[in-house]
Amino acid sequence: MTNRERVFKALGHEQPDKTPYQFGFTAKAMEKMIAYCGSDAFLKEIDNCFHGVSANPGPKEHWVSENVWQDEFGVQWDRSIDRDIGNVCNAVLPERDAGNLEIPDPHAPDRFEGFAEKCAGGSGKCVQFQIGFSLFERAWTLRGGMSELLVDMLEAPGFVHELLDAICDRNVSLVKQAVKYGIDAVHFGDDWGGQNGLLMSPRLWERFLAPRLARQYSAAKEGGKFVSIHSCGKVDALLPRLIELGVDCFNPFQPEVMDTYAMKRLHGDRLAFWGGISTQKLLPYGTPDEVRAEAKRMMTEVGKGGGYILAPAHAIPGDAKPENVLALIETARGG
């Protein structure tokens, strides 16, 4: 089977010949792996099952200074410490007024220039159109901080609805264009949880996010594509609702905040899971044998009957032991 066929089987809750997998690295982890291995040759051995593609960014995206990156919405990210994402260091919307917000045009003439070629580069893999910081995260980054948006939800709900609608409209337009190309799935990134639970009440999540998530997911499903989502944190209380909204696959499936085996038993007939290998404990502090044992158990139990993509519960962090990472890669490739 090809990697694409394995992913299709898994997302369709059928048993593939072996469990599909996906590995990504933070900048610090990549440096550490290259130093340990002597080169980046180990990357050629991975053969990931997904191929991520995205639309072209707008003209606002550029480096403002040596350590500050500006995205296409004008949000600036200080990457002096976290070199992969960074910390928001400005407020595009310092006031509760969405009237002057400049949403990047999803229909700009060059938005999908070269997109067909990007998709073709994933031959034999599951091609996934990706929208990061897709709704809640995009809104709070524009406000300059998460606490600002959470307070807005209570004090200025009309403003929040207007802001989220503008972001959602853009996302839906992007998805409707992307599904016309050679993609297989649409992946939305949007963190809603912390280590102990949701970042907002379920009532607020349902009021502000659920209707827009339904629109976004429907645009992908109407185009005949799988829907996968990423939300860090303890969000297992939302899984039944996400299934109702049309999610096919949930990532990152953090074992520190949810019982991965119980989640498979509860929801595995309707929802696939992607992730599950601990980046907080196992990869930094475990042994290669412990990594192999846990990966094999995940593939055997959670992967039984399909419905599982083996992966770390986030991009591999800089404190992960290289020998543990190599053990994980070796185990995944062995099936």
N, C-alpha and C positions, 0 to 999 in steps of 0.2 A: 504494500500500500504506500501511496505517497503521503507526505505530511499533511497535505490538504485533505486527503481522504480520511486520515486518522482523526483530524479535527472535526470533520463533518460527521463521522460516526459518533464521536464523543458528544458533540452538541445535540445529536439526534438520539442520544441515550441508547446507543448500540455499542457492542463490544468491538473496538478496533483490534488489529493484530498486536499492537502495543500502545501503551498510554502516550498520547502526545504531550509535548513539553515546551516550555519557553523560559529563556534566561535573559535577564538584562542586568547591567552593571552601573553603579554610580561611578563618577569620575575617580574617586578615591579607591574604590575597589578595583577598577581597571588598572590603575597605576600599580597597585599592590600585586595583582595577578601577573602583570608583565614582568615586574621585578622578580617575582618568585619563579616564573617559568622561563625567564630569559628572553622572551619574545611574546608576540600576540598570536603565535601559531595555534594556541589552544582554542581560539575563536573559530577556526576552521573545522574543528571537531564537533562543535555544538550542533549545527544544522537545526536551528529553531523551526518550529512548526508554523509560526505566524510571520507575516510580512506587513509591517505597519506603513501606512501612507497617510498623508495629510494634504490639505489644500495649501496653496502658496500664501505666505503672509503678506500683509499690507505694507505700505511704505514707512509706517512709523517704527517698524521693528529694526533696532540697531543698538550698538553699544554706545551708551551715553558717556561712559568713562571706563577706565580699566576694569572696574569691578561691578559696574551697574549696567544691566541689560534692560532695554525697554521693549515690551511686546507690542503687538500691532494695535492694542487698545490704548496704548500710551501708559500702561502700568509699568513702573520701574522696579526692578528686582536687584537688590544688593547681593551679589554672589561672592563676596569676600570670604565667607565662611562655607556656606552651602553652594558649591560650584555647579550643581545640577539644576536647581530651581532658584534658590535664593529667598530673600525676605522682602516683602513689599515695602518700599521706602517713599512712596508718594501717594497722593489721593487724587485720582482723576475727577471724582465727584465729592468734593469736600462738603457740599451741602445737599440737602434732600431735594434735588432738582434734576430730573433726567432729561429735561427739555433740550439741553445743549450737549448731550452725550453724542459723540461721533462713533457710531457702530461701524466697524470695518465692513465695507460693501461686499456681501457674499457673491454678488454678480459682477464684480470687477472683471474686465476683459482677460486679465492674466491669472485670475484666481485658480483656474484648473489647467493652466498651460503646462504641458508636459505630464499631466496626471496619468494619461493612458500608459505612458512609458514607465512611470513609477509602479503602476499596478503590474505591468508585464515583468518587472524585475523580481516579482515574487512567484514566478512559475514553480508549481509543485508545492506551494505553501498556501495557507489560508490568508488571503489578502484582506486586511482590516483597515477601514477608514477610521482615523482617530481624531476625536475632539477632546482635548484636555481642558480642565477648568471650565467645564461646560455650562454650569448654571449657577448654583449657590456659590461656588468658589469664584467664578467670574464676577458675580455681583459684589461679593465682599472685597475682592481685590480692587475693584473700581472705587469702592468707598474708602479704601485705605486701611481696612482692618476688619476682622470678623466681628468683633464686638459692636462696631458701628452698625453693621447690617442687622445683627440680632436685635439690637435696640430699636432699629427702624421697623422691624416686623411688629413690634408692640406699639410703637408711638406713631408710625407713619405707614400703615399698611398700603395705602393707595400708591405711595411712591415706590414701595417694594414691588407691588404688582406691575407697575409701569416699567420698572427697570428689568424685571425678570421676563416680561413679555418681549421687550426689545431684544434681549439676549437670546431667548428661545426662538423668536422669528428668524434670527440670523442662522442659528443652528439648523433649523428645519430647512431653510433654503440651501444650506451647504449639503445636507444629507440628500435632499431631492436631486441635487446635481450629481453627487458622488455615486448614487446607486445606478446611474446610467452607464457607469464604467465597469471595469472588471474587478469589482470588489466582492467579497463574500460576507463580510460582517461590518457592523459599525460599532465602535467602542467609545463610550462616553466616560470621561473621568470627572468625578465630583465627590469629594470627601464630605461625609455627613456625620462621622463618628469619631469619638476619642477612645481612650483605653477602657473607659468604664461605661460608655453608653453614647446615646445620640447627643449631638451638639446643640440640639433644639428639642422641644417637646414633639411627640408624634403628631399632635394637633397642628402645630406650626408647619411641620414637614408636609402634612397632607394638604394644608391650606395653600401654601406658597409654592411647593415644589411638585407635588404629584400631578397636577393638571398639565404643567409644562413638560414634565418627564414623559407623560403619556403622549403628548404631541411629538416629541422628539423620537421616541421609540416607534411610534406608528409610522413616521416617515420612512424609517428603515424597513419595518416589517412590510409596508405596502410596496416597497421596492424588492421584496423577496429576499431580504438579507437577515442574517442572524444579528441579535443585539447582545452585546456584552457591556458590562459596566464595571467601573472601579470605584470603590468607596472604602477607604481605610477605616479602621475602628470597629467598635462593637455595634454593628448595625443589624444583627441577626433578627431583631424584632421586625425589621422591614421586609424580610425575604418573602413572606407570603404576598405582600402588597406588590413587590417588584415583579413577582411571577404574574400577578394579575395585569400589571402594566405592560407585559410583553418581554421581559428580560429572559434571555436564553442562558446566559452565563454570568456568574458573579465572581469578581476578583477584588481584593487579593486573598480573602479566605484566611484570615490571621488566626493561627492556633492559640495565640496568647489571649485572645478575647472571645473566641467561640470554639466550641467542641466540634472539630471538623468532622469527626466520625458520626456524631449525632446529627449534624446538619445534613449529611448524606442520607441518613435514615429518614429524617423528617421531610426533606424536600427533593431528594435525588431523583425522583421520578418525573419532576417537572422543571428542575433547575440544574444546570451544570456548574461545576466549581473549578476555579483556576487559581492556583497558588498553594497555600497550605504548609509549605516548608518554612519553619521558623527562622526569621532573620534577626530576632531579638535575643534568642537563646541558643538554638541549635547550631547555626552556622558560625557564630562568633565563639561559642564556648564548648560545643560538643566535640566529638572525635569523628574521624572519617568513618569508622565502623558504625557509630550511632547515626550518622547521616545516611549511610547506605540502608540501615535497618528501617529508619523512618520513611525514607523514600519508597522502599519496597512495600512497606505496609500501606502507605497511601495509595500506591498504584494497585495493590491487590484488593484493598477494602473499599476505598473511595472510588477507585477506577473500575470496580466490578460492574459490568453492564453498561460501560461508557459513563459519560457525564463528568469527566475529570480531565483537567489539563495540569500536569505536574509542573510546579514552578515555586520559586521562593515567594514569600508573602509580601514582597516588594522588590524593587531593584536591589541587587546584592549590595549591602553596605560596606563601607571601608574597613570595619572591624571584623568582617568575616575572614576566617582562616582560609588561605588559598588551598590547603590540602583538603578542607571540607568542601569547598566549591568544586574541586576536581572530582571528588568522590561522588558528588551529586550529579555532575555532568555524566560521569561514567555509568552510574546506575540508570539514569534516564535513557541514555543511548542503548543500554542493554535491554530495556523494556521491562 
